[in-house]
Amino acid sequence: MTNENNHEKKCGKKGTAMFAYGIIQLGSSVVSAVALAAIALSFCSLKKEAKVFNECVEEMQESGKSSSSAVRFCNGGN
């Protein structure tokens, strides 16, 4: 009878450890999903910024500036 009690106690500890491991795995998956969503949103804003930059360069080239001076102007140069 003492063997059965010891066996049940050992299984209970393992069960608690496995439950904690599962919770940790779930938490890390949620953190990864949030990080990937943040990266995706940053790519969207980067795409918009690139579009505005390209429009600026095209506008400066149409006004008669060379490509290099148009890029410099759109980067914030004079």
Backbone as a chain_set.jsonl record, in Angstrom:
{"seq": "MTNENNHEKKCGKKGTAMFAYGIIQLGSSVVSAVALAAIALSFCSLKKEAKVFNECVEEMQESGKSSSSAVRFCNGGN", "coords": {"N": [[0.805, -1.185, 0.0], [1.997, 1.211, 0.65], [3.672, 1.559, -1.494], [1.902, 2.177, -3.559], [0.94, 4.682, -2.716], [3.268, 6.239, -2.818], [3.784, 6.137, -5.545], [1.59, 7.54, -6.593], [2.057, 10.079, -5.554], [4.438, 10.801, -6.868], [3.556, 10.88, -9.533], [1.761, 12.988, -9.359], [3.414, 15.196, -8.926], [4.835, 15.211, -11.295], [2.764, 15.739, -13.044], [2.038, 18.333, -12.32], [4.37, 19.682, -13.024], [4.387, 19.251, -15.782], [2.059, 20.599, -16.476], [2.776, 23.236, -15.815], [4.834, 23.538, -17.662], [3.374, 23.411, -20.05], [1.812, 25.733, -19.832], [3.824, 27.663, -19.912], [4.825, 27.215, -22.502], [2.56, 27.918, -24.022], [2.354, 30.612, -23.326], [4.755, 31.615, -24.424], [4.232, 31.191, -27.107], [2.156, 32.986, -27.534], [3.485, 35.414, -27.085], [5.291, 35.32, -29.225], [3.511, 35.457, -31.387], [2.433, 38.024, -31.04], [4.745, 39.547, -31.396], [5.338, 38.977, -34.088], [3.11, 40.129, -35.3], [3.571, 42.82, -34.693], [5.902, 43.255, -36.175], [4.904, 42.893, -38.759], [3.14, 45.068, -38.936], [4.985, 47.15, -38.805], [6.273, 46.831, -41.239], [4.265, 47.643, -42.96], [4.095, 50.412, -42.463], [6.63, 51.12, -43.268], [6.494, 50.572, -45.977], [4.673, 52.548, -46.792], [6.185, 54.824, -46.239], [8.303, 54.498, -48.042], [6.917, 54.753, -50.425], [6.096, 57.444, -50.332], [8.614, 58.644, -50.352], [9.57, 57.86, -52.898], [7.715, 59.203, -54.519], [8.401, 61.818, -53.915], [11.016, 61.951, -54.967], [10.467, 61.537, -57.695], [8.936, 63.825, -58.221], [10.806, 65.853, -57.769], [12.624, 65.259, -59.797], [11.075, 65.809, -62.022], [10.936, 68.533, -61.801], [13.309, 69.316, -62.762], [15.713, 68.655, -61.508], [18.678, 66.639, -61.022], [18.952, 63.044, -60.603], [20.519, 62.323, -58.369], [20.639, 64.714, -56.863], [17.931, 65.026, -56.372], [17.351, 62.817, -54.747], [19.01, 63.434, -52.581], [17.772, 65.81, -51.708], [15.229, 64.803, -50.949], [15.981, 63.185, -48.863], [16.411, 64.967, -46.917], [18.402, 66.757, -47.24], [19.852, 69.856, -48.493]], "CA": [[0.0, 0.0, 0.0], [2.869, 2.382, 0.658], [4.183, 1.723, -2.855], [0.88, 2.855, -4.349], [0.905, 6.089, -2.297], [4.465, 6.893, -3.359], [3.617, 6.247, -6.996], [0.622, 8.601, -6.845], [2.702, 11.356, -5.241], [5.378, 11.098, -7.943], [2.79, 11.256, -10.719], [1.176, 14.296, -9.105], [4.464, 16.199, -9.122], [5.117, 15.264, -12.732], [1.62, 16.377, -13.679], [2.139, 19.769, -12.065], [5.481, 20.177, -13.836], [3.958, 19.261, -17.189], [1.077, 21.679, -16.607], [3.543, 24.483, -15.836], [5.532, 23.565, -18.958], [2.376, 23.736, -21.073], [1.467, 27.15, -19.68], [4.98, 28.43, -20.396], [4.835, 27.083, -23.968], [1.455, 28.718, -24.523], [2.737, 32.015, -23.148], [5.784, 31.981, -25.395], [3.578, 31.246, -28.418], [1.412, 34.251, -27.595], [4.484, 36.478, -27.238], [5.79, 35.242, -30.599], [2.462, 35.946, -32.287], [2.363, 39.479, -30.895], [5.948, 40.099, -32.017], [5.178, 38.887, -35.538], [2.121, 41.142, -35.696], [4.243, 44.12, -34.626], [6.814, 43.331, -37.322], [4.08, 43.073, -39.96], [2.66, 46.448, -38.949], [6.099, 48.049, -39.107], [6.511, 46.748, -42.672], [3.246, 48.458, -43.63], [4.488, 51.816, -42.386], [7.832, 51.263, -44.078], [6.045, 50.605, -47.364], [4.102, 53.873, -47.021], [7.285, 55.789, -46.243], [9.02, 54.324, -49.3], [6.066, 55.304, -51.48], [6.197, 58.902, -50.244], [9.965, 59.004, -50.786], [9.638, 57.72, -54.359], [6.945, 60.295, -55.102], [9.209, 63.026, -53.75], [12.117, 61.905, -55.939], [9.9, 61.751, -59.025], [8.53, 65.222, -58.326], [12.021, 66.669, -57.889], [13.189, 65.02, -61.125], [10.227, 66.518, -62.976], [11.221, 69.96, -61.709], [14.567, 69.587, -63.454], [16.899, 68.255, -60.744], [19.218, 65.318, -61.352], [18.512, 61.984, -59.679], [21.272, 62.374, -57.11], [20.222, 65.876, -56.072], [16.554, 64.772, -55.942], [17.446, 61.893, -53.608], [19.572, 64.188, -51.457], [16.73, 66.703, -51.221], [14.182, 64.033, -50.272], [16.55, 62.657, -47.622], [16.5, 66.039, -45.942], [19.498, 67.654, -47.577], [19.443, 71.118, -49.128]], "C": [[0.859, 1.264, 0.0], [3.457, 2.626, -0.729], [3.19, 2.474, -3.73], [0.816, 4.341, -3.996], [2.1, 6.86, -2.851], [4.328, 7.113, -4.854], [2.666, 7.398, -7.345], [1.233, 9.975, -6.578], [3.671, 11.757, -6.347], [4.647, 11.542, -9.206], [2.174, 12.638, -10.564], [2.187, 15.405, -9.336], [4.798, 16.34, -10.603], [3.993, 15.973, -13.474], [1.662, 17.887, -13.509], [3.247, 20.388, -12.915], [5.08, 20.249, -15.309], [2.929, 20.357, -17.443], [1.792, 23.029, -16.679], [4.275, 24.629, -17.161], [4.571, 23.952, -20.081], [1.983, 25.2, -21.03], [2.597, 28.031, -20.204], [5.05, 28.38, -21.918], [3.743, 27.938, -24.598], [1.78, 30.201, -24.43], [3.773, 32.451, -24.163], [5.21, 32.025, -26.807], [2.806, 32.546, -28.587], [2.37, 35.416, -27.801], [5.032, 36.483, -28.661], [4.769, 35.782, -31.594], [2.351, 37.465, -32.226], [3.572, 40.138, -31.555], [5.843, 40.062, -33.537], [4.163, 39.899, -36.05], [2.749, 42.534, -35.693], [5.197, 44.306, -35.804], [6.027, 43.571, -38.6], [3.566, 44.502, -40.053], [3.778, 47.431, -39.265], [6.451, 47.988, -40.594], [5.498, 47.578, -43.453], [3.633, 49.92, -43.608], [5.746, 52.078, -43.21], [7.473, 51.348, -45.558], [5.463, 51.97, -47.708], [5.194, 54.926, -47.112], [8.073, 55.704, -47.543], [8.229, 54.909, -50.464], [6.152, 56.821, -51.5], [7.567, 59.37, -50.724], [10.085, 58.927, -52.305], [8.86, 58.826, -55.063], [7.714, 61.603, -55.016], [10.327, 63.069, -54.779], [11.592, 62.158, -57.351], [9.502, 63.207, -59.238], [9.742, 66.132, -58.502], [12.67, 66.481, -59.262], [12.381, 65.742, -62.196], [10.493, 68.021, -62.95], [12.587, 70.306, -62.278], [15.818, 69.206, -62.686], [17.379, 66.88, -61.209], [18.753, 64.31, -60.3], [19.216, 62.083, -58.336], [20.855, 63.566, -56.254], [18.78, 65.716, -55.592], [16.542, 63.853, -54.728], [17.986, 62.617, -52.384], [18.53, 65.124, -50.86], [15.657, 65.944, -50.433], [14.664, 63.365, -48.982], [16.702, 63.729, -46.564], [17.654, 66.985, -46.185], [18.976, 68.902, -48.261], [19.559, 71.068, -50.616]], "O": [[0.477, 2.274, -0.591], [3.712, 3.771, -1.1], [3.582, 3.307, -4.547], [0.653, 5.176, -4.886], [1.959, 7.998, -3.299], [4.715, 8.162, -5.37], [2.917, 8.143, -8.292], [0.951, 10.93, -7.302], [3.725, 12.927, -6.727], [5.079, 12.482, -9.874], [2.075, 13.383, -11.539], [1.843, 16.45, -9.889], [5.015, 17.444, -11.1], [4.24, 16.72, -14.42], [1.36, 18.633, -14.44], [3.085, 21.48, -13.46], [5.408, 21.216, -15.997], [2.929, 20.975, -18.508], [1.45, 23.869, -17.511], [4.331, 25.723, -17.723], [4.926, 24.735, -20.962], [1.836, 25.839, -22.072], [2.344, 29.036, -20.867], [5.308, 29.4, -22.558], [3.981, 28.608, -25.602], [1.507, 30.959, -25.361], [3.677, 33.55, -24.709], [5.663, 32.826, -27.625], [2.806, 33.137, -29.667], [2.098, 36.309, -28.604], [5.217, 37.552, -29.243], [5.13, 36.485, -32.538], [2.191, 38.117, -33.258], [3.434, 41.176, -32.202], [6.224, 41.025, -34.203], [4.345, 40.465, -37.128], [2.489, 43.336, -36.59], [5.285, 45.398, -36.365], [6.441, 44.371, -39.439], [3.557, 45.086, -41.136], [3.542, 48.443, -39.926], [6.886, 48.992, -41.159], [5.832, 48.152, -44.49], [3.515, 50.606, -44.624], [5.898, 53.157, -43.784], [8.083, 52.113, -46.305], [5.722, 52.5, -48.789], [5.138, 55.817, -47.961], [8.471, 56.732, -48.091], [8.806, 55.492, -51.381], [6.268, 57.421, -52.568], [7.671, 60.378, -51.423], [10.642, 59.831, -52.929], [9.301, 59.332, -56.095], [7.68, 62.408, -55.947], [10.563, 64.108, -55.397], [12.2, 62.906, -58.116], [9.711, 63.757, -60.319], [9.705, 67.074, -59.294], [13.207, 67.433, -59.828], [12.945, 66.232, -63.174], [10.3, 68.706, -63.955], [12.981, 71.472, -62.275], [16.917, 69.425, -63.195], [16.603, 66.07, -61.718], [18.231, 64.682, -59.249], [18.587, 61.944, -57.287], [20.732, 63.433, -55.037], [18.432, 66.214, -54.522], [15.796, 64.093, -53.778], [17.481, 62.435, -51.276], [18.416, 65.225, -49.638], [15.228, 66.396, -49.371], [13.86, 63.022, -48.115], [17.082, 63.434, -45.431], [17.863, 67.92, -45.412], [17.789, 68.993, -48.573], [19.253, 72.05, -51.293]]}, "num_chains": 1, "name": "protein.A"}
